[in-house]
């Protein structure tokens, strides 16, 4: 399941007042390294919520290894996602379920661990890990403070760097120096254990940081929605509300069908779906023009249309699920609702509010 980003279009002084100015988009897209921390005392509630949202979204990009966001560009050379994929693939092929090395599997492979993209992307260099460390430091210092997320994010960054250092040793042993040919895999167990320990620490740090992110999302969620109404940003409110209703509908369906759906009460999910469909129809209204969207700081117009279309697809599948709730194959329909339609809504939402 995709994680939701924060709606980060509440920064009135940057987006609403200056929405027709080219500079506003540049400010919203500035990098961490170029951004100047803003004193919390100098911003109003709307701006503060927006700044918190923007920073939290950057943290989520870090935690999900998404480095396309302008604020997190690492010169496109860190290859972080490939490193994690390589480690996971290694454990799958060359260790047992507890992560203990199966040396015979390595001997059969003659040390030529068959992760082909490693040969293309290589391994992160120490100086790139240093750049990553600097980015994490700047993100922690970036205002406003997010105490729990900043703290757990810093630990995550440290553990990622440690994992990277161990991985460099691991990679060099098998792919660069190929020492295993001289010492008959003597270092293999030690390297495996170091990699396993570092990877477990990395996973734990990531889980802790994501918990902090989710807690912050829950904490600020209603405040953001109230601020949207207060600011009169009704299109943005509906964008947010539609996502909430979609998730609430799916949550009800998932919970009520765990032990069978013979006595399933449709009334509550029907209410959610009716409210959602009303919002989707409102978002399709001819009143919502490009000019109206820009007034609310929504500058990615095509992403708005894609989000709206994803919601329409979700509504159709939700109706199918309610209609067939007592059918034998309903689990397949519910899986499609969860893994395809809801994921699509969240993905398009995240793109829209980037």
N, C-alpha and C positions, 0 to 999 in steps of 0.2 A: 504493500500500500504506500502510495506517495504521501509525503508529509506536506502539510499546507504551509505556505509562506504567509507572512504577515501582510496585510493590506497597507502598503507604505505610501499612500497618496494623501496623507493628512497634513502634510507640511505646508500650511497655508501660504506662508511667505515665499515659499519656493515654487509652488505649483499653481495654487488657485489665483493668487494675485498676478503672477507672472506667467500664466499658462500660455500666452500667445508670444512669449519671448523665447527666442532660440536658446538663450543662456540658461533657462530653467531646466531644460532637459540635460544640459551638460552638467549642471550642479547635481542633479539627481543621479547621474551616472558616474560621478567622480570616483576615483580609486581610493582605497584605504590609504595608500602611501601619499596621496595628494590632498586628502581631506584635512580640514582644520577642525579639531574638536570644538564643539559648541558648548558654551557654558549653560547648564540647565536653568540657571536663574534668568537667562536672557530670552527664554522662549516661552510661549504660552502652552496650554495643555494640548492643543491640537498639534503643534509642532513637536512637542516632547514625545507624544505617542508615535508620531511619524518617524522621529529619529530613532526611537527604541525599535520600531518595526524594521527600519532600514538596517540597523546594526544586527538585529536578530536574524534577518534574512541572510546577511553575509556569513554569520556563524553557521547557518544551515547549509549554505554552499560549501563551507569548509568540511562540515561533518559528512556531507554526502558526496564529497570529492568532485564538486562541480566548480571548475575554474574558468568558466566562460564569462561569468559576471565581470564587468569591467573592474570592479573593486578587488577582484581576487586573481587577476591575471599574473601568472608566474612565468612569464616569457615562453609559455607553451612548451616548456622543456622538463618539467618536473616528472611527468609521466606517472603521477600518483595512482590513478585508477589501475593502470597496468600492473603496478607493483602489487597492489592488493589482490588483483585477479591472479597473478602469478603465484603468490603465496597460497591462496586458497586452492588453486589447481594442484600445486605441489603436495599439499596435505592430503588431498583427495586421492592422489595416485600412489604416494610413496609412504603413507603412514596408516596405522590402524585407526579405529574409531576414537581412540584416546589420544591420538597424535603421536604415538610412539613410532619411531622409524622402522620400516620393513626393509632392511638392508638388501635382501634378495631382489626386491623390486628395482632398487638402484643398480645392483650388479647386472640385472637383465638389461637394463637400459644403458649399461656401460657409462653411467654418469651423464649421458646426453639427455638431460631432462627435456622432454618434448613439449616445450611451451614456445611455440613458434614466434609469437609476437614479442617475446623477450629479445629475439635476435634482431628485431626491427627497432624496438624502443629502448632497449638497454636498461640500465639501472640508474637511479638518481645519484648524481655526484654529491660529494660532501658540500660543495659550494652552493648547490641548489637547495640542499637541506637547510643551509644557513639562511638562504633567502626566505625559505618557508618559515623558519624561526622568526625572522625579522617581521614577516607579515603577521604572524600570530601576535607578536608583541605589540605591533601597531594596532591591531584589531582590539586587543584587550584595553589599550589606552584610549581608544576612540570613544568619544562622548556621545550619549550619556552612559553612565555605568549600568551594567546589567550584572549585579554581583554574582549570582549563582551560575549564570551562563558563562560569564567571563572566567570564573574560577575553574569550572569544569572544562571549558574550552581550552584554557591554557594547559591543563593536564593532558587533554587529548592531543594538543599540538606537540607537547613534550614526548608523549608515548609514540606518536607517529614518527618523530625524528629518530627516536631510539630504534624503532622497528626498521626504519630506513637504513640506519648504520649497520644493524645486524644483517639485513638483507644484502648490503653491499659486500660484506665478507662472504656470505653464502653464495652470492652470484659469482664473485671472483673465483672462488674455489672450484666451482663446476664449469663456468662458462669462459672465464678469462685465462686464469693461470692453469686450470685443469690439474690441480695438485693431486686429485684422487687417483690419477694414473700412476703417480709415484709412490703414494703412501697406502694404496689399496683401500681407499675410503676410510682411513683411520680417523679423520676429523668429522666424518659424516654425522655420527651420533651427537657429538658436542654441538655442531652447527644446527642440527635439527632441534635439539633441546633449547638452544638459545633463541632460535626463530619461533618456536612454539610458545615460549614464555613471553617473548616480546609481543607476539601476535595476540595472546590472551590478554595482556595488559592493555594493548591497543583497543581490543573489542570492549573491554570493561570501561575504559575511559570514554569511548564513543557512546556506549549505552548511558553512562552517567550524564554526559553532555546533552544527549537527546532527551533524557528525562527533564533536565533543567530547561531545555528549549520548550518541551511540551507544557511544562508547568507555567512558563512565562506566557505561552500562547493562551492558556486557559485564563491566566490572571488578567491579561490585557484585552482579551477578546470582547467582552461586553463593554468595556470602556471605549474601545474603538468604535463599536457599533453605535453607542450613545453619542459619541462625538460626531460621527457621520450625520446622524439626524440633526444634531445641534447646528452643524455647519450647513445643513440643507443639501447635503450631497446624497440625494435620494437614489440616483443611479448606482453610485458606489455602494450604498447601503444594500440595494437589491442584489448587487453582485455578491456581496458578503452573505446576505441572508439566504440566497439560493444555494450556496455551498453548504451552509448549515443545515438547511432542510433536506438536502440530498443525503448528507451523512446521517442525519437523524432518522430518515426513512430506512436507510440500509441497516442502521443499528437495531431498529425495531424488528425488521424482517429477520436479521441474523439471530437475535435473541429469542424471538418467539418460535422460530423453526428448529431450534436445537434439539428439542425432544419430540419433534413431529408437529405437523400443522393441522391436524384434524379439527381442533377446536380453536383455530386461529381467529382472533377478533380483528377484522379489517378496518374497523372504524378509525382508530388512531392513525395508522399509516395512510389511510385515505385522506384524512385531514391534512397531513403533512404534504401529500402529493397534490391535493387541490391548491394549497397555498403556494407550492413550488410552481405549479403550472401557471397560476395567476402572475407570478413574478416573471416567468419566462415570456409570457405573452406581453407583459409590460416592457421587457427588454427588447422585444421585437417591434414595439410601437414606432410609428413614423415620427413621433415626437422626439425620439432619441436620435438626434442628428450628430454629425461629426463635430459641429460647433458645441452642442450640448455636452458631449463627452469631453471635449477639450476644456470646457469650463470647470470640469471636476478633476482636471489633471490627468485624464485618461488619454494618453497620447499614442498608444499602440492600438489603433482603431481596428486593424485586421485581427488582432488577438482578441478584441472584444467580441467580434463576430464569431470567432472560433469557439470562444467560451460559451456564447449563447447557443451555438449549434450543438456543443457537447451536452449542454443542459437539456436540449430538446431530445437528443438521443437517450439520455438518462430517463426522461419522463416516459418515453415509449416503452423502454425495457421495464421500468417500474410498474407500468400498467399491465404488462404481460405477466409479471410476477404475481401481482394481486389477482389477476384473472385466473391464473393457473395454480394458485397457492396450494390446492389440494391434489394436484396431479403428481404422478410418480416421479416424473423427471424434473420436478421443481428445483432440485438442488443444482442442476446444471444451469438453469435460468438464473438462480440466485448467484452462483459463481460468476456468471457473465455480468450480472449487475455490479458485483463487487470489483472484479478484476479487470473488467473492460470499461464499463460505462462510468463508474465512480472514479476510477483512476484517470480516465480521460478528462472528467470534469476538473479534478484537482490539478492535473497537468496543465490544462488550458488556463485555469485560474492563476497558477503560478507564473505562467508566461505573461498573462495580462498585467499582473501587478509588479512585474520585475522592475 
